[in-house]
């Protein structure tokens, strides 16, 4: 289980950049690894204004191929090349990703210095990356589009009294967590001998662009953090839904029904110079909500229960 999971908002606006907000990109730092969700134009410069290293990005997950969600990829990859990256980069997205990005990432005169592996994902895919899994669901948008769920795996809690009675130090306990047992002073000690309940893994869900739909409630169920688009206020709700987007009120309703801990709103339309109307409307439905601004961070803490 990761020591630190931190969300960094590189871009929080929708459709096109504005003086207040760049277009969508969200970083998830899991200890020393960085996952990137969407990569709108200008994302690499946004990253450079934070303390996140773009060279630490291991995997990129694209929700769909409207420009405000992927046009920054070519520049980011070419800058990685110029900085002598050697580590593999994996890029995931909806069906069509391999075809679209094979063409897009070949723009310009440069030679990749590292492997770039592209993946088409079907809705309902579950990817296991060892300490965490990433799952997908099809969203309600005019083009092929996915939402993503990041879920840290549950691990046994260590009962310190049991561990101390067996003379186990922290290094030995970590080995037991990873391997299920250890031989200590000639005795085989299993995880069951020192366990004291389960430490639940953290869950972060990112909606991408979508109109509200019931299946998403189950997908986001009990998330520690739901990052949901809120393109408009309720006065423009019908129009937003028509184009595959949600209002702040609808995003808050999803959060309430899904029993999430925290709701963070993004993809704010450039028409809103002041997002107070968005946040106020959402808070009338779900209290623990905020509108993210570019460069804000959110530390996802382990639940005490």
N, C-alpha and C positions, 0 to 999 in steps of 0.2 A: 504494500500500500504506500502511496506517495506521501512524502512528508508535507509537501506544499502543492496545492492546486490554486492557480491564480488566473482570473479572466482579465484580459486587457482589451479594451475597445479601441481599435485603430480607426474605424469609421463607423458612424452610426446613422447616416442619412440614407435616403432612398432616391432613386431615379437619376439624379445628377449631383455633382458636388456643389456645395454652397459655401459662402464665407464662414458659416458656423460649423458645418459638418462635411467631412468627406463621406464617400459612399462606403458600402458595407465591407467590413472585415473585422473578425473577432479572433483574438489569440487565446489559446488555452495552454498555459505553462504548467506542465506536470513534472515537478522537480527540474531536471536539466533539459527535458524534452519540450518542444513547442509544437503544438498542433494549430493549424490556421484554418478557420472556417470562413470561406469566401475571400475574394481578393480583388476588390474593385479598383478602378484606376487610382494611381497615387498611393497605393497601400505601402509600397516599400519606403517611401519618404515618411509616411505616418509612423511606421515601425521604428525608423531611425530617430524619431523624436521621443522614444521611450527607452527604457533600459532593457528591452528584449532584443536579442540578437537574431537577425533574420537568418543567419547561418545555422542556427539551432533548430530551424523548422524541419521536422522529419516527415510530416504528412500534411497535405492540404486537402480539405473537403469542400467542394463546390456544390452549392445547393441547386443552381440552375444557370443557364447561359444567357441571361439578360446582362447587358454590359456593366451595370453597376455592381455586379457580383463576381466578375472574372477578368475584366480588361487589364487589371494590374499584374496578371500572371507573367506575361512575356517579359516585362521590364524587370520583375523580381528575379526570374530565372537567369536572365542575362547578367544582372548584377551579381548573382551568386557565382556565375562563371568567371566574371572579372575579379572576384575575390578568391579564386582558386579552390572552390568547393570540390570535394572529392566524394563525399558521402551521398548515398542514394537518396533521391527525393521521390516520394510516392504521392500521386495526385488522384483523388477519387471524385466521382460525380455521377449524375444520372446517365442512363443509356444515351449514347452519343458522345460521351466525354472523350473516348479514345480518338474518334474521327475528328472532332472539333479541335482538340488540343494538339493533335499531331500536326495539323496545319498551322494553328495559331502560334505554337512555340517554335516553329521553323522560320518565323519572320526575321529578316535581317541577316547580315553576314556575321555569323559567330558559330563556334563549334562547342557543343556541350562538353564540359570537363568532368561530368559525373552522370551516373545513370538516372534517367527520369522514367519512372514506371507509371503508366496510366491505367486506370481501372474504371470500367462501366459498372455501376451498381444498380441492381433491381430494388424496388421497394420491398421492405421486409428482410433485407440482408443483415446478417450479424457478423461482424468482423472481430476476431479475438486477437488482441495484441499483447497477451500475457497478463499484465497487471490490470488491464481495462478492456472493455468491449465498446464498439461503436455500432449502433443500429440505425436503420433508416425506415422512413415511412414516406409514401407519396403524399405531397401536399396539393392543395386546391389552388392551382395556378394555371395560366393558359399554356405554358410550355412544360416539358418534363422537369419536375422539380422535387427535391427531397428535403426533408427535415432530418436532423441528426440528433441522436442521443449518445452522450458519453457516459459510461457507467464504470466506475472503479469497482473491482471485485471485492466482495466481502472477505474478511479474514477473521480468524479466531482472536478474541481478546485474550491476553495473557493475565492469568491470576498471579500477581506478584508474590503472594504468600506461598503458593504452591511452588513457584519457580525458585524462591529463596530457600525453601525447605530441601530442594534437590540440588542446591548449590550452582544454579545456572546463571551465567552472566548474559548481558544483552546480545552479544555476538552469537552465543549458542542458541539463544531463544529465536533469533532471526533465522538461523539455519533450520530450526524445527519448523518455523512458519513456512519456509520455502520448500522443505523436503518432507515434512510430515513426521519426521523422527530424527533422533541423533543418538549415537552411542557415547555416553558420558560416564567416565570412571568404570567402564566395563558393563554399564547398565544401559539397555535400550529404553529411551524415554520418548514416548509418542506425544503428539500434539494434544491428545485427549487428556493426558496426565497433567498438563499445565493450563488448559483452556478454561476460560471463565466467561462464556457467552460469545457473541458475534459482534465484531466491529463492522457496521454497515458501510459499504463504499458510497462515495459521493456520486451524485447524478446531475449532469448538466444537459439541458435540452435546448437546441437552437432551431427555431421554426423555419428560417428562411422566409420566403414570401408565400403567403397563403391567406385565403379567406378562411374563416372558422369552419371546422367540421368536427363531428362528434368523435371520430376515431382518434383524433389528436389528444383528446382528454386522457385516454388510456395510455397513449405513448408517453405523455409527460407526467404520468401519475407519480406523486410523491417526490418529484425532483427537488433537489436542493436549490437549483437555480433554473428558471425558465427564461430564456432570452427570446422574446417574441416580438415580431414586427407590429408596429402601430402606425400605419401610414397616415391615418387621418383621425379626426374626431367624429363623433356620432352624427353630426349634421351632414357629413359626406359619406356615411356608412354604406348606403346602397351603391353609390358609385365605386367606392373602394372594393366592395365585394364583387362587383361586376368585373373588375380588372384583376381579381385574385388577390386582394389585400384585406386586412382587418382594421377595424377601428380600435382605439384604445379601450373602449368599453368592452368590446368583444374579446380582446386579449386578456383583460382582467377576469372576464367570466370564465375563460378557459383555465386560467390559473386557479381560480376559486374551486372549480369543479375537479381539477386534477390534484388539489390539496398540495400545491407546491409550497416551498418555504419562502422563496424570493422570486419576484417577477421583475425583470429588467426589460424596458421597452427600447426598441431600436427601429431603424428604417423610417425615420421621421421625415415626412415630406418637406421639401425646401420651402413650402408656403408658410411653415411655422417658424418664424424667427425666434419666438419665445415658446418653448414647449410646455409652459405651465398648463395650458388648456388640456394637453394630452395627459399629463400626469394627474391633474385634478380629476379628470373624468375617470381615469382608471382607479384612482383611490376611492371613488364613490362605490366601487364594487369590491375591490381587493386592497387591503390596507398596505401590505408590505411590498410596495412597488416604487420604482424610480425610473426616470428617463435617463438613459446613459448618454454621456457626452464623450466626444473624442478624447482619447488618452486616459479616461478614467479606468480604475482597476477595482476588482472585487475579489477578495480572498474567500475561497470556499472552505469553510471550517468543517471539521468532522463533527457530526452530531453527537451530543452528549448522551443520547439514549441509545 
